[in-house]
Amino acid sequence: MRPATSQQWNLSVEHQFTDSTTLQVGYVGQHGTHLMVAMPYLQKQLHADGTITPSPFLSGNPTLQLELSQISGTAAIGNMRYDALQATLQKRFQQRFARAGHIHLLEVHD
């Protein structure tokens, strides 16, 4: 079993256009590998063409497969990736009043 790993990174940049207008853009990312995944070992398999086949585990012993209702375990085969971008434009009109616009873009892979 391999240990799970996770890498995280971020970058943020801010630019001041005038005394009252700023733009901030930030990126955040994360990538995980060897994450624990539940494995239902006796679950039937559904294929892309719509056919269903028995589980390949215990396929050599159909009698034992019929007597068991479920075998579960875990495996370190999971992966994940997270990417996000945020942009904020801020305009100050007076000392106590400001208006900001935000944009958030997010993409998650598993």
VMD Tcl script that builds the backbone (N, CA, C; Angstrom):
set m [mol new atoms 330]
animate dup $m
set s [atomselect $m all]
$s set {name element resname resid chain x y z} {
  {N N MET 1 A 0.845 -1.170 0.000}
  {CA C MET 1 A 0.000 0.000 0.000}
  {C C MET 1 A 0.896 1.240 0.000}
  {N N ARG 2 A 0.611 2.160 -0.876}
  {CA C ARG 2 A 1.393 3.384 -0.990}
  {C C ARG 2 A 0.761 4.483 -0.133}
  {N N PRO 3 A 1.553 5.337 0.472}
  {CA C PRO 3 A 0.983 6.430 1.270}
  {C C PRO 3 A 0.364 7.495 0.371}
  {N N ALA 4 A -0.718 8.074 0.846}
  {CA C ALA 4 A -1.376 9.151 0.106}
  {C C ALA 4 A -0.493 10.390 0.101}
  {N N THR 5 A -0.513 11.118 -1.011}
  {CA C THR 5 A 0.232 12.369 -1.112}
  {C C THR 5 A -0.703 13.467 -1.586}
  {N N SER 6 A -0.410 14.679 -1.155}
  {CA C SER 6 A -1.206 15.829 -1.556}
  {C C SER 6 A -0.275 17.021 -1.768}
  {N N GLN 7 A -0.387 17.640 -2.924}
  {CA C GLN 7 A 0.363 18.859 -3.207}
  {C C GLN 7 A -0.631 20.003 -3.335}
  {N N GLN 8 A -0.272 21.138 -2.760}
  {CA C GLN 8 A -1.131 22.324 -2.811}
  {C C GLN 8 A -0.291 23.513 -3.237}
  {N N TRP 9 A -0.879 24.398 -4.027}
  {CA C TRP 9 A -0.162 25.581 -4.464}
  {C C TRP 9 A -1.137 26.724 -4.670}
  {N N ASN 10 A -0.613 27.949 -4.610}
  {CA C ASN 10 A -1.436 29.130 -4.860}
  {C C ASN 10 A -0.548 30.275 -5.310}
  {N N LEU 11 A -1.164 31.202 -6.006}
  {CA C LEU 11 A -0.487 32.400 -6.492}
  {C C LEU 11 A -1.507 33.518 -6.511}
  {N N SER 12 A -1.115 34.682 -6.026}
  {CA C SER 12 A -2.011 35.829 -6.002}
  {C C SER 12 A -1.230 37.073 -6.436}
  {N N VAL 13 A -1.848 37.855 -7.311}
  {CA C VAL 13 A -1.229 39.086 -7.810}
  {C C VAL 13 A -2.245 40.205 -7.668}
  {N N GLU 14 A -1.782 41.362 -7.212}
  {CA C GLU 14 A -2.646 42.526 -7.085}
  {C C GLU 14 A -1.994 43.699 -7.800}
  {N N HIS 15 A -2.811 44.439 -8.557}
  {CA C HIS 15 A -2.307 45.610 -9.276}
  {C C HIS 15 A -3.194 46.809 -8.957}
  {N N GLN 16 A -2.567 47.934 -8.671}
  {CA C GLN 16 A -3.301 49.164 -8.393}
  {C C GLN 16 A -3.241 50.031 -9.645}
  {N N PHE 17 A -4.398 50.259 -10.276}
  {CA C PHE 17 A -4.463 51.061 -11.496}
  {C C PHE 17 A -4.461 52.552 -11.179}
  {N N THR 18 A -5.270 52.931 -10.191}
  {CA C THR 18 A -5.337 54.329 -9.736}
  {C C THR 18 A -5.350 54.303 -8.211}
  {N N ASP 19 A -5.460 55.479 -7.602}
  {CA C ASP 19 A -5.539 55.529 -6.142}
  {C C ASP 19 A -6.776 54.822 -5.611}
  {N N SER 20 A -7.799 54.640 -6.438}
  {CA C SER 20 A -9.054 54.062 -5.951}
  {C C SER 20 A -9.461 52.759 -6.662}
  {N N THR 21 A -8.652 52.251 -7.564}
  {CA C THR 21 A -9.026 51.053 -8.319}
  {C C THR 21 A -7.910 50.014 -8.250}
  {N N THR 22 A -8.285 48.789 -7.813}
  {CA C THR 22 A -7.322 47.684 -7.749}
  {C C THR 22 A -7.928 46.435 -8.377}
  {N N LEU 23 A -7.056 45.587 -8.886}
  {CA C LEU 23 A -7.449 44.295 -9.436}
  {C C LEU 23 A -6.601 43.239 -8.759}
  {N N GLN 24 A -7.258 42.204 -8.238}
  {CA C GLN 24 A -6.547 41.087 -7.619}
  {C C GLN 24 A -6.963 39.805 -8.337}
  {N N VAL 25 A -5.971 39.016 -8.746}
  {CA C VAL 25 A -6.211 37.736 -9.409}
  {C C VAL 25 A -5.464 36.664 -8.631}
  {N N GLY 26 A -6.160 35.572 -8.308}
  {CA C GLY 26 A -5.538 34.503 -7.539}
  {C C GLY 26 A -5.868 33.137 -8.119}
  {N N TYR 27 A -4.946 32.207 -7.969}
  {CA C TYR 27 A -5.104 30.828 -8.427}
  {C C TYR 27 A -4.774 29.903 -7.261}
  {N N VAL 28 A -5.588 28.865 -7.094}
  {CA C VAL 28 A -5.365 27.847 -6.056}
  {C C VAL 28 A -5.477 26.484 -6.722}
  {N N GLY 29 A -4.555 25.578 -6.393}
  {CA C GLY 29 A -4.599 24.234 -6.954}
  {C C GLY 29 A -4.240 23.191 -5.917}
  {N N GLN 30 A -4.733 21.977 -6.132}
  {CA C GLN 30 A -4.415 20.857 -5.250}
  {C C GLN 30 A -4.469 19.576 -6.081}
  {N N HIS 31 A -3.535 18.675 -5.817}
  {CA C HIS 31 A -3.494 17.387 -6.505}
  {C C HIS 31 A -3.194 16.311 -5.468}
  {N N GLY 32 A -4.042 15.302 -5.384}
  {CA C GLY 32 A -3.846 14.190 -4.459}
  {C C GLY 32 A -3.726 12.877 -5.211}
  {N N THR 33 A -2.822 12.016 -4.768}
  {CA C THR 33 A -2.644 10.709 -5.393}
  {C C THR 33 A -2.606 9.622 -4.321}
  {N N HIS 34 A -2.886 8.412 -4.721}
  {CA C HIS 34 A -2.893 7.241 -3.839}
  {C C HIS 34 A -3.894 7.420 -2.686}
  {N N LEU 35 A -5.047 8.020 -2.976}
  {CA C LEU 35 A -6.076 8.234 -1.964}
  {C C LEU 35 A -6.872 6.947 -1.759}
  {N N MET 36 A -7.355 6.729 -0.540}
  {CA C MET 36 A -8.102 5.512 -0.216}
  {C C MET 36 A -9.490 5.543 -0.871}
  {N N VAL 37 A -9.848 4.423 -1.487}
  {CA C VAL 37 A -11.127 4.284 -2.180}
  {C C VAL 37 A -11.782 2.997 -1.680}
  {N N ALA 38 A -13.072 3.074 -1.373}
  {CA C ALA 38 A -13.808 1.867 -0.969}
  {C C ALA 38 A -13.936 0.936 -2.169}
  {N N MET 39 A -13.721 -0.351 -1.938}
  {CA C MET 39 A -13.766 -1.350 -3.013}
  {C C MET 39 A -14.792 -2.431 -2.662}
  {N N PRO 40 A -15.980 -2.408 -3.276}
  {CA C PRO 40 A -16.949 -3.498 -3.079}
  {C C PRO 40 A -16.570 -4.667 -4.002}
  {N N TYR 41 A -15.821 -5.629 -3.499}
  {CA C TYR 41 A -15.206 -6.661 -4.324}
  {C C TYR 41 A -16.190 -7.605 -5.005}
  {N N LEU 42 A -17.388 -7.751 -4.482}
  {CA C LEU 42 A -18.353 -8.657 -5.122}
  {C C LEU 42 A -19.370 -7.933 -5.999}
  {N N GLN 43 A -19.239 -6.633 -6.159}
  {CA C GLN 43 A -20.190 -5.881 -6.968}
  {C C GLN 43 A -20.021 -6.236 -8.441}
  {N N LYS 44 A -21.135 -6.446 -9.126}
  {CA C LYS 44 A -21.083 -6.744 -10.553}
  {C C LYS 44 A -20.574 -5.526 -11.310}
  {N N GLN 45 A -20.022 -5.762 -12.499}
  {CA C GLN 45 A -19.447 -4.685 -13.298}
  {C C GLN 45 A -20.355 -4.330 -14.463}
  {N N LEU 46 A -20.634 -3.029 -14.632}
  {CA C LEU 46 A -21.415 -2.523 -15.753}
  {C C LEU 46 A -20.431 -1.967 -16.780}
  {N N HIS 47 A -20.484 -2.473 -18.001}
  {CA C HIS 47 A -19.561 -2.063 -19.054}
  {C C HIS 47 A -20.204 -0.997 -19.939}
  {N N ALA 48 A -19.373 -0.329 -20.729}
  {CA C ALA 48 A -19.843 0.775 -21.577}
  {C C ALA 48 A -20.895 0.335 -22.585}
  {N N ASP 49 A -20.856 -0.914 -23.022}
  {CA C ASP 49 A -21.847 -1.392 -23.989}
  {C C ASP 49 A -23.154 -1.846 -23.335}
  {N N GLY 50 A -23.267 -1.702 -22.010}
  {CA C GLY 50 A -24.493 -2.059 -21.299}
  {C C GLY 50 A -24.521 -3.465 -20.742}
  {N N THR 51 A -23.520 -4.261 -21.006}
  {CA C THR 51 A -23.497 -5.626 -20.472}
  {C C THR 51 A -23.038 -5.614 -19.014}
  {N N ILE 52 A -23.505 -6.602 -18.277}
  {CA C ILE 52 A -23.154 -6.751 -16.863}
  {C C ILE 52 A -22.457 -8.089 -16.696}
  {N N THR 53 A -21.312 -8.068 -16.017}
  {CA C THR 53 A -20.573 -9.303 -15.763}
  {C C THR 53 A -20.336 -9.435 -14.259}
  {N N PRO 54 A -20.172 -10.684 -13.800}
  {CA C PRO 54 A -19.875 -10.876 -12.376}
  {C C PRO 54 A -18.523 -10.265 -12.022}
  {N N SER 55 A -18.330 -10.052 -10.760}
  {CA C SER 55 A -17.061 -9.523 -10.273}
  {C C SER 55 A -15.930 -10.489 -10.614}
  {N N PRO 56 A -14.771 -9.957 -11.018}
  {CA C PRO 56 A -13.648 -10.850 -11.313}
  {C C PRO 56 A -13.026 -11.455 -10.044}
  {N N PHE 57 A -13.307 -10.881 -8.884}
  {CA C PHE 57 A -12.780 -11.411 -7.629}
  {C C PHE 57 A -13.573 -12.656 -7.247}
  {N N LEU 58 A -12.922 -13.667 -6.827}
  {CA C LEU 58 A -13.502 -14.959 -6.460}
  {C C LEU 58 A -14.189 -15.631 -7.642}
  {N N SER 59 A -13.867 -15.235 -8.866}
  {CA C SER 59 A -14.519 -15.840 -10.035}
  {C C SER 59 A -14.155 -17.311 -10.179}
  {N N GLY 60 A -13.037 -17.725 -9.611}
  {CA C GLY 60 A -12.654 -19.127 -9.665}
  {C C GLY 60 A -13.389 -19.993 -8.671}
  {N N ASN 61 A -14.170 -19.387 -7.764}
  {CA C ASN 61 A -14.889 -20.153 -6.747}
  {C C ASN 61 A -16.342 -19.663 -6.700}
  {N N PRO 62 A -17.185 -20.057 -7.653}
  {CA C PRO 62 A -18.562 -19.558 -7.700}
  {C C PRO 62 A -19.402 -19.962 -6.493}
  {N N THR 63 A -19.104 -21.089 -5.869}
  {CA C THR 63 A -19.873 -21.516 -4.690}
  {C C THR 63 A -19.655 -20.535 -3.548}
  {N N LEU 64 A -18.405 -20.183 -3.295}
  {CA C LEU 64 A -18.106 -19.215 -2.240}
  {C C LEU 64 A -18.691 -17.855 -2.576}
  {N N GLN 65 A -18.665 -17.480 -3.838}
  {CA C GLN 65 A -19.211 -16.196 -4.261}
  {C C GLN 65 A -20.720 -16.126 -4.003}
  {N N LEU 66 A -21.428 -17.237 -4.171}
  {CA C LEU 66 A -22.869 -17.264 -3.920}
  {C C LEU 66 A -23.187 -17.219 -2.428}
  {N N GLU 67 A -22.315 -17.764 -1.584}
  {CA C GLU 67 A -22.564 -17.815 -0.146}
  {C C GLU 67 A -22.255 -16.496 0.556}
  {N N LEU 68 A -21.450 -15.661 -0.052}
  {CA C LEU 68 A -21.098 -14.377 0.562}
  {C C LEU 68 A -22.035 -13.293 0.058}
  {N N SER 69 A -22.448 -12.407 0.955}
  {CA C SER 69 A -23.312 -11.308 0.516}
  {C C SER 69 A -22.498 -10.086 0.096}
  {N N GLN 70 A -21.340 -9.902 0.713}
  {CA C GLN 70 A -20.530 -8.735 0.365}
  {C C GLN 70 A -19.123 -8.911 0.908}
  {N N ILE 71 A -18.169 -8.461 0.155}
  {CA C ILE 71 A -16.784 -8.343 0.613}
  {C C ILE 71 A -16.350 -6.927 0.272}
  {N N SER 72 A -15.942 -6.199 1.267}
  {CA C SER 72 A -15.512 -4.821 1.049}
  {C C SER 72 A -14.094 -4.636 1.556}
  {N N GLY 73 A -13.448 -3.684 1.000}
  {CA C GLY 73 A -12.103 -3.340 1.431}
  {C C GLY 73 A -11.756 -1.955 0.927}
  {N N THR 74 A -10.495 -1.613 1.004}
  {CA C THR 74 A -10.041 -0.330 0.486}
  {C C THR 74 A -8.796 -0.552 -0.356}
  {N N ALA 75 A -8.546 0.385 -1.239}
  {CA C ALA 75 A -7.350 0.351 -2.069}
  {C C ALA 75 A -6.860 1.785 -2.255}
  {N N ALA 76 A -5.558 1.950 -2.336}
  {CA C ALA 76 A -4.958 3.285 -2.493}
  {C C ALA 76 A -4.831 3.616 -3.976}
  {N N ILE 77 A -5.974 3.748 -4.666}
  {CA C ILE 77 A -5.967 3.976 -6.109}
  {C C ILE 77 A -6.658 5.277 -6.506}
  {N N GLY 78 A -7.095 6.081 -5.537}
  {CA C GLY 78 A -7.833 7.300 -5.844}
  {C C GLY 78 A -6.919 8.465 -6.179}
  {N N ASN 79 A -7.399 9.339 -7.055}
  {CA C ASN 79 A -6.707 10.575 -7.421}
  {C C ASN 79 A -7.705 11.718 -7.396}
  {N N MET 80 A -7.241 12.920 -7.181}
  {CA C MET 80 A -8.107 14.099 -7.259}
  {C C MET 80 A -7.285 15.292 -7.702}
  {N N ARG 81 A -7.962 16.240 -8.341}
  {CA C ARG 81 A -7.328 17.490 -8.740}
  {C C ARG 81 A -8.358 18.602 -8.601}
  {N N TYR 82 A -7.913 19.725 -8.082}
  {CA C TYR 82 A -8.777 20.883 -7.844}
  {C C TYR 82 A -8.049 22.105 -8.372}
  {N N ASP 83 A -8.717 22.903 -9.204}
  {CA C ASP 83 A -8.157 24.144 -9.730}
  {C C ASP 83 A -9.205 25.235 -9.599}
  {N N ALA 84 A -8.801 26.413 -9.122}
  {CA C ALA 84 A -9.735 27.533 -8.986}
  {C C ALA 84 A -9.024 28.841 -9.304}
  {N N LEU 85 A -9.749 29.728 -9.949}
  {CA C LEU 85 A -9.254 31.060 -10.277}
  {C C LEU 85 A -10.247 32.072 -9.734}
  {N N GLN 86 A -9.747 33.107 -9.076}
  {CA C GLN 86 A -10.610 34.157 -8.531}
  {C C GLN 86 A -10.051 35.503 -8.963}
  {N N ALA 87 A -10.924 36.384 -9.435}
  {CA C ALA 87 A -10.526 37.739 -9.813}
  {C C ALA 87 A -11.459 38.724 -9.124}
  {N N THR 88 A -10.897 39.783 -8.559}
  {CA C THR 88 A -11.677 40.811 -7.874}
  {C C THR 88 A -11.225 42.184 -8.353}
  {N N LEU 89 A -12.162 42.965 -8.851}
  {CA C LEU 89 A -11.908 44.356 -9.226}
  {C C LEU 89 A -12.614 45.227 -8.205}
  {N N GLN 90 A -11.850 46.118 -7.552}
  {CA C GLN 90 A -12.431 46.945 -6.500}
  {C C GLN 90 A -12.228 48.416 -6.845}
  {N N LYS 91 A -13.310 49.197 -6.685}
  {CA C LYS 91 A -13.294 50.636 -6.935}
  {C C LYS 91 A -13.791 51.336 -5.680}
  {N N ARG 92 A -12.967 52.203 -5.122}
  {CA C ARG 92 A -13.343 52.990 -3.948}
  {C C ARG 92 A -13.881 54.335 -4.427}
  {N N PHE 93 A -15.119 54.685 -4.031}
  {CA C PHE 93 A -15.738 55.936 -4.455}
  {C C PHE 93 A -15.502 57.047 -3.448}
  {N N GLN 94 A -15.603 56.712 -2.181}
  {CA C GLN 94 A -15.317 57.655 -1.110}
  {C C GLN 94 A -14.553 56.891 -0.043}
  {N N GLN 95 A -14.196 57.553 1.019}
  {CA C GLN 95 A -13.420 56.891 2.055}
  {C C GLN 95 A -14.166 55.712 2.685}
  {N N ARG 96 A -15.482 55.763 2.752}
  {CA C ARG 96 A -16.245 54.714 3.441}
  {C C ARG 96 A -17.076 53.852 2.504}
  {N N PHE 97 A -16.992 54.053 1.224}
  {CA C PHE 97 A -17.849 53.314 0.299}
  {C C PHE 97 A -16.998 52.712 -0.819}
  {N N ALA 98 A -17.152 51.427 -1.043}
  {CA C ALA 98 A -16.406 50.743 -2.097}
  {C C ALA 98 A -17.329 49.761 -2.804}
  {N N ARG 99 A -17.043 49.493 -4.052}
  {CA C ARG 99 A -17.810 48.538 -4.855}
  {C C ARG 99 A -16.820 47.519 -5.418}
  {N N ALA 100 A -17.173 46.254 -5.336}
  {CA C ALA 100 A -16.274 45.209 -5.824}
  {C C ALA 100 A -17.044 44.240 -6.701}
  {N N GLY 101 A -16.380 43.729 -7.710}
  {CA C GLY 101 A -16.934 42.682 -8.558}
  {C C GLY 101 A -16.041 41.456 -8.467}
  {N N HIS 102 A -16.645 40.276 -8.357}
  {CA C HIS 102 A -15.892 39.041 -8.181}
  {C C HIS 102 A -16.222 38.057 -9.298}
  {N N ILE 103 A -15.221 37.316 -9.711}
  {CA C ILE 103 A -15.393 36.217 -10.656}
  {C C ILE 103 A -14.696 35.000 -10.064}
  {N N HIS 104 A -15.398 33.868 -10.029}
  {CA C HIS 104 A -14.831 32.611 -9.511}
  {C C HIS 104 A -14.966 31.544 -10.584}
  {N N LEU 105 A -13.884 30.905 -10.929}
  {CA C LEU 105 A -13.898 29.789 -11.858}
  {C C LEU 105 A -13.344 28.582 -11.110}
  {N N LEU 106 A -14.018 27.446 -11.220}
  {CA C LEU 106 A -13.636 26.255 -10.464}
  {C C LEU 106 A -13.711 25.042 -11.368}
  {N N GLU 107 A -12.707 24.172 -11.263}
  {CA C GLU 107 A -12.719 22.914 -11.989}
  {C C GLU 107 A -12.207 21.831 -11.068}
  {N N VAL 108 A -12.981 20.759 -10.915}
  {CA C VAL 108 A -12.616 19.648 -10.047}
  {C C VAL 108 A -12.550 18.379 -10.878}
  {N N HIS 109 A -11.479 17.624 -10.716}
  {CA C HIS 109 A -11.306 16.344 -11.415}
  {C C HIS 109 A -11.187 15.261 -10.349}
  {N N ASP 110 A -11.723 14.104 -10.625}
  {CA C ASP 110 A -11.523 12.975 -9.712}
  {C C ASP 110 A -11.139 11.742 -10.473}
}
mol reanalyze $m
mol bondsrecalc $m
mol representation Tube
mol addrep $m
